[in-house]
Amino acid sequence: MSIKRISEMTGISSATVARALSGNGYCSKEKFDIIMSAARELDYHPNLSARALRSNHTEKILMGIPDMCNSFYFRMIEGITEELDKYGYYLMIFNTQHILKKEKKLLDLLSQKYADGLIFVSFNFSEEIVEAIRKTDLPVVLTNRYEGIRKNDNFDFVYSDHILGMEMLTEHVVKTGRKNILLIAGSNEEQTSRERIQGYKTVLARHHMPIREEYILNGGFEARGAYDVFKSFIQKNLPIDAVIAASDVMYMGCMRYIMETKFPTDDIAFAAVDNTDFSAQFGVTSLDLKQDEIGRHAVRLIMERIKDGRKVSAQEYLTPKLVIR
C-alpha cells in the first residue's frame, strides 16, 4: 500500500505522509497520529529497496565469519545485533569457511552496496585481502590486529590481544607446576594461530622451559582436527601433564577422544581459549576474549563512519580475561 494511498485516505500531502512514516522531518503530532492510524488500517509496509535507492543507505551491515557453527562467534553476533538495533540497522552473516575466494566474494558484495559496511572476522588478514578491502571504499571493521593500517584507510580494527591472553593462560598453567604442556593451535600461516603460539612460547622461555615443536600441534581450530592431532600425540607416548587448546572447539575435540577411548586424564590439566558455554559446562579454565565487547565496539566504529563521516582510521585494543575454574 503506497504513501499516495495513505495521502488520499487522510487528505494529508504525500510529502507530510512520507516524513511521518520515515521519521525524518517535521510533522505535527495531530497529523502524525492520523497518518499512523491509516497506515495500520491499510497494513502499510515501507519498500526498503526503494528507500535504500533514495537515501543511498541499505540500513544493513555485513558480517563475515570463518565458521557458522563455532559458538565463539555467538556472543559477538549478540553484541553486534543489540548495538545495531539502536541505529535501526540489521545484520547479514556470510560464512567464509576460511577460504580466500569466499572472503573476496564477501568484499565483492560490499562493493556492490549490498550493505553499508562490513564487520570482518578472519584468522589472517593478508596483504591481498587488505588491498581488496581498500578498493571497496566502504567502512570495514576488522576483528583482528593489522599492523600496516594507514591514517586514511577505510577500515578500523578492534582487537582482543591474543598474545597477551595466551601468556596469561600459559602462565597460569605453568604456575600449577606443569612441565610438559601440549599446545593445540592452528596453522602457523594464520595470524591468530601465530599470535597464540607466540604467547605460549614467551612464557616457556620466561621460565627457562624447553620449547619443543613436537608439543605444538595444528588442530585447524576445528574439533575434528584437534581430535586427530591429539590422538596422534597420545599414541607417541611422550610425557604430558597439561593441554592448552587454543579454542574451546578444539578442547571439545580432545574431550571426544578421551571419552571414546576412556584415556586416563587424572594427571593432565586442561585449559582453553574462548570461554564459551562449552568451557563453562565442562568446568575448564578458559581465556575470555570479550567477544560481545568486540561486537559492540565494531558497531560503534562503523557507525562513526556511516553517521558522522569519520575518515581517519582507528584502532582499539581489549584485554582478555582469564576465567579460572
C-alpha positions in Angstrom: 0.0 0.0 0.0 1.6 3.2 -1.2 2.2 6.6 0.5 0.0 8.0 -2.1 -3.0 5.9 -1.0 -2.5 7.0 2.6 -2.4 10.6 1.4 -5.7 10.1 -0.4 -7.3 8.5 2.6 -6.2 11.1 5.1 -6.2 14.2 2.9 -2.7 14.9 4.1 0.0 15.7 1.5 2.2 12.9 0.3 5.3 14.8 1.5 4.0 15.0 5.0 3.0 11.3 5.0 6.5 10.4 3.8 8.1 12.4 6.6 5.8 10.8 9.3 6.5 7.3 8.1 10.2 7.8 7.8 10.7 9.7 11.0 12.6 12.4 9.1 11.5 16.0 9.0 8.7 17.9 10.8 5.2 16.5 11.2 2.7 17.8 13.8 1.5 15.2 16.4 -2.1 15.5 15.2 -1.2 14.6 11.6 1.3 12.0 12.7 -1.4 10.2 14.7 -3.8 10.3 11.8 -1.2 9.0 9.3 0.0 6.2 11.6 -3.6 5.1 12.2 -4.2 5.0 8.5 -1.0 3.1 7.9 -2.0 0.4 10.4 -5.5 0.2 8.9 -4.1 -0.3 5.4 -1.3 -2.6 6.7 1.3 -0.4 5.2 4.9 -1.7 4.9 7.7 0.5 3.6 9.6 -0.5 0.5 13.0 -0.9 1.9 14.7 -1.3 -1.5 13.2 1.9 -2.8 14.2 3.7 0.4 17.8 2.4 0.0 17.9 3.7 -3.5 16.7 7.2 -2.4 18.9 7.5 0.6 21.9 5.5 -0.7 21.8 3.6 2.6 20.7 0.0 2.9 20.5 0.0 6.7 22.3 -3.3 6.7 25.7 -4.4 7.9 27.5 -7.5 6.5 29.5 -9.8 8.8 32.0 -12.3 7.5 32.9 -15.2 9.8 35.0 -18.3 9.2 32.7 -20.9 10.8 29.0 -20.5 11.2 28.9 -23.5 13.7 31.6 -22.2 16.0 30.0 -20.9 19.3 32.9 -18.5 19.7 31.0 -16.1 17.4 27.6 -16.3 19.1 28.4 -13.7 21.7 30.0 -11.5 19.2 26.9 -11.7 17.0 24.7 -11.0 20.0 26.7 -7.8 20.8 26.6 -6.7 17.2 22.8 -7.2 16.8 21.9 -5.5 20.1 24.1 -2.5 19.2 22.9 -2.3 15.6 19.3 -2.2 16.8 20.0 1.2 18.4 20.6 2.5 14.9 17.8 0.8 13.2 20.3 -1.4 11.3 20.2 -5.2 10.5 22.9 -7.8 10.3 23.6 -10.1 7.4 26.0 -13.0 8.0 28.3 -14.6 5.4 30.2 -17.8 6.1 33.7 -17.6 4.6 34.8 -21.0 5.8 38.5 -19.9 6.0 38.5 -19.7 2.2 40.3 -16.8 0.5 37.9 -17.0 -2.6 34.9 -16.6 -0.3 36.5 -13.7 1.6 36.9 -12.0 -1.8 33.3 -12.8 -2.7 32.2 -11.1 0.6 34.1 -8.0 -0.4 32.5 -8.1 -3.8 29.1 -8.0 -2.2 30.2 -5.0 -0.1 31.5 -3.2 -3.3 28.1 -3.8 -4.9 26.5 -2.0 -2.0 24.6 -5.0 -0.5 25.3 -3.3 2.8 26.6 0.0 4.2 29.6 -1.6 5.9 31.3 -4.8 6.9 32.4 -6.4 10.2 35.1 -8.8 9.0 36.3 -11.8 11.1 39.3 -13.6 9.7 42.2 -15.6 11.1 44.6 -14.0 8.6 44.3 -10.5 7.1 46.8 -11.0 4.3 48.0 -8.1 2.1 45.9 -9.4 -0.7 42.7 -9.2 1.4 43.6 -5.8 2.8 44.1 -4.3 -0.6 40.7 -5.7 -1.6 39.2 -4.0 1.4 40.8 -0.7 0.5 39.3 -0.9 -3.0 35.7 -1.2 -1.6 35.9 2.3 -0.3 33.2 1.5 2.2 33.5 1.2 6.0 35.0 -2.0 7.3 36.0 -3.1 10.8 38.5 -5.9 11.3 38.3 -8.0 14.4 42.0 -8.7 14.4 45.1 -6.6 14.5 46.6 -5.3 11.3 50.0 -3.6 11.7 50.0 -1.9 8.3 46.9 0.2 8.8 47.2 3.8 7.3 45.9 7.0 8.7 43.2 7.4 6.0 42.3 3.8 5.4 38.6 3.0 5.0 38.9 0.4 7.8 39.4 0.2 11.5 40.2 -2.7 13.8 39.1 -3.8 17.3 41.3 -6.4 18.8 41.4 -8.6 21.8 45.1 -9.2 22.5 45.8 -12.9 21.6 49.5 -12.8 22.5 48.9 -11.3 26.0 45.9 -13.6 26.5 47.9 -16.8 25.7 50.7 -15.5 28.0 48.1 -15.2 30.8 46.7 -18.7 30.2 50.1 -20.4 29.8 51.5 -18.6 32.9 48.6 -19.9 34.9 49.2 -23.5 33.7 53.0 -23.3 34.4 52.3 -21.9 37.9 50.3 -25.1 38.7 53.6 -27.0 38.3 53.1 -28.4 34.8 56.3 -29.1 32.8 55.1 -30.9 29.7 52.5 -28.7 28.2 50.9 -29.6 24.9 49.5 -26.7 22.8 46.9 -27.4 20.1 46.7 -24.3 17.9 46.2 -23.7 14.2 48.3 -23.2 11.1 51.5 -21.1 11.6 50.5 -19.4 8.4 47.5 -17.8 10.1 47.8 -14.6 12.2 45.5 -15.8 15.1 47.4 -19.0 15.4 50.9 -17.4 15.2 50.0 -14.9 18.0 48.7 -17.6 20.3 51.8 -19.7 19.7 53.9 -16.7 20.4 52.3 -16.1 23.7 52.8 -19.7 24.7 56.5 -19.7 23.7 57.1 -16.4 25.5 56.0 -17.9 28.8 58.0 -21.1 28.4 61.1 -19.1 27.6 60.5 -16.8 30.6 60.5 -19.9 32.9 63.5 -21.4 31.1 61.4 -24.3 29.9 62.2 -26.1 26.7 60.3 -25.1 23.5 59.6 -28.4 21.7 58.0 -28.1 18.3 56.5 -31.6 18.7 54.4 -30.1 21.5 52.8 -27.5 19.2 50.1 -29.1 17.1 47.9 -27.8 14.2 44.3 -28.7 15.0 42.9 -26.2 12.5 40.6 -24.6 15.0 38.3 -27.5 14.4 37.1 -30.2 16.7 37.9 -33.0 14.2 41.4 -31.6 13.6 42.1 -31.4 17.3 40.8 -34.9 17.8 43.2 -36.3 15.2 46.3 -34.5 16.3 45.7 -35.2 20.0 45.2 -38.9 19.2 48.4 -39.0 17.2 50.3 -37.2 20.0 49.0 -39.6 22.7 50.0 -42.6 20.6 53.6 -41.4 20.7 53.7 -41.9 24.5 55.5 -38.6 25.1 55.3 -37.2 28.6 52.4 -34.9 29.1 50.8 -33.2 32.1 48.9 -30.3 30.6 47.0 -29.4 27.4 46.2 -25.9 26.2 43.6 -25.8 23.4 43.7 -22.5 21.5 39.9 -22.7 21.1 37.1 -24.2 23.0 36.1 -26.1 19.9 39.5 -27.8 19.8 39.2 -28.6 23.5 35.9 -30.4 22.7 37.8 -32.4 20.1 40.2 -33.6 22.8 37.4 -34.4 25.1 35.7 -36.5 22.5 38.9 -38.6 22.1 39.2 -39.0 25.9 35.5 -40.1 26.2 35.7 -42.5 23.3 38.9 -44.2 24.4 38.5 -43.8 28.2 42.0 -42.4 28.2 43.1 -41.6 31.8 43.5 -37.9 32.4 43.8 -37.7 36.2 47.3 -36.3 35.9 46.6 -33.9 32.9 45.4 -30.4 33.3 43.3 -28.8 30.6 42.9 -25.2 29.6 41.3 -23.5 26.6 40.6 -20.2 24.8 37.2 -18.6 24.1 35.3 -19.1 27.4 32.1 -20.2 25.6 29.4 -22.3 27.2 31.5 -25.4 26.4 34.2 -24.4 28.9 31.7 -23.4 31.5 29.8 -26.7 31.1 33.0 -28.8 31.4 34.4 -26.6 34.2 37.7 -25.9 32.4 39.8 -22.8 32.8 39.4 -20.7 29.7 40.5 -17.3 28.3 37.6 -14.9 27.7 38.4 -12.8 24.6 35.4 -10.5 25.3 33.6 -11.4 22.1 30.5 -9.4 22.9 32.6 -6.2 23.6 34.4 -6.7 20.3 31.0 -6.8 18.5 29.8 -3.6 20.3 33.0 -1.7 19.6 32.9 -2.8 16.0 29.4 -1.4 15.5 30.3 1.9 17.2 33.4 2.3 14.9 31.4 1.5 11.7 28.6 3.9 12.7 31.1 6.7 13.3 32.0 6.4 9.7 28.4 6.0 8.4 26.7 8.5 10.6 29.4 11.0 11.5 31.6 10.8 8.4 34.8 9.9 10.2 37.7 9.4 7.7 40.7 8.7 10.0 41.3 5.1 10.8 41.0 3.9 14.4 42.4 1.0 16.4 41.0 -0.3 19.7 42.6 -2.9 22.0 40.8 -5.1 24.6 42.5 -7.0 27.4 41.4 -10.7 27.6 40.2 -12.1 31.0 41.4 -15.3 32.5 38.5 -17.3 33.9 39.9 -19.9 36.3 37.8 -23.0 37.1 
